[in-house]
Amino acid sequence: MGGLHHFLGVKGILDYDTDSVWIGQQQYTDNILRKFGMNDCKATWTPVDVSTKLVKEIDSSDEVGQKLYQSAVGSLFYLSLSTSKILPLLAKFCAKPNKQYWTAAKGIFRYLKGTHHYGLFYKTAVSESCTGYSDADWSGDLDDRKSTSGYIFQIGGTAISWRSKKQTCVALSTAEAEYAALSSVAQEVNVVATAFI
């Protein structure tokens, strides 16, 4: 069958001479951009406008097609494998999507337009030291006031483990939100250390 080149929509380029591999999802990204009519959109360099806060709307006068919105969010989830903070937030509104939520989803498509050729590059002859980062927003969800934690671990500058997840309880301060984020990082350190020792 030859070497690996595609697996579940992920393209892999193996280079045996340099002992490296590049993985990315350019073809799948291009397909979903075409599917939702965003293949000719203007690219942006951030997936979401940080000043925009999505909240549940009572007014249903500006609703958009539920099936279209759910399909877009599902396609983006598959692409990201739940690595992005904004996707779980967009998924909350699948029952009654409106123009504000659809605009936020289209913002992600515009980001993908400019970054569809990005991927992860792994090389064997790199530093074996592992670096981790964590962060949390305080009361980022305006509906339930819960914070979102995120972390990433890298070896040789390339991501090996990452996560973004809403915290289970309401933090009373930014320090408490950061402590909760560090707790999830500490748990992941054990997993990363076990996998790479």
Helices and strands as residue ranges (DSSP letters): E 6-7, E 10-15, E 20-24, H 26-35, H 66-80, H 86-91, H 99-115, E 119-123, E 130-137, E 148-155, E 158-166, H 174-196
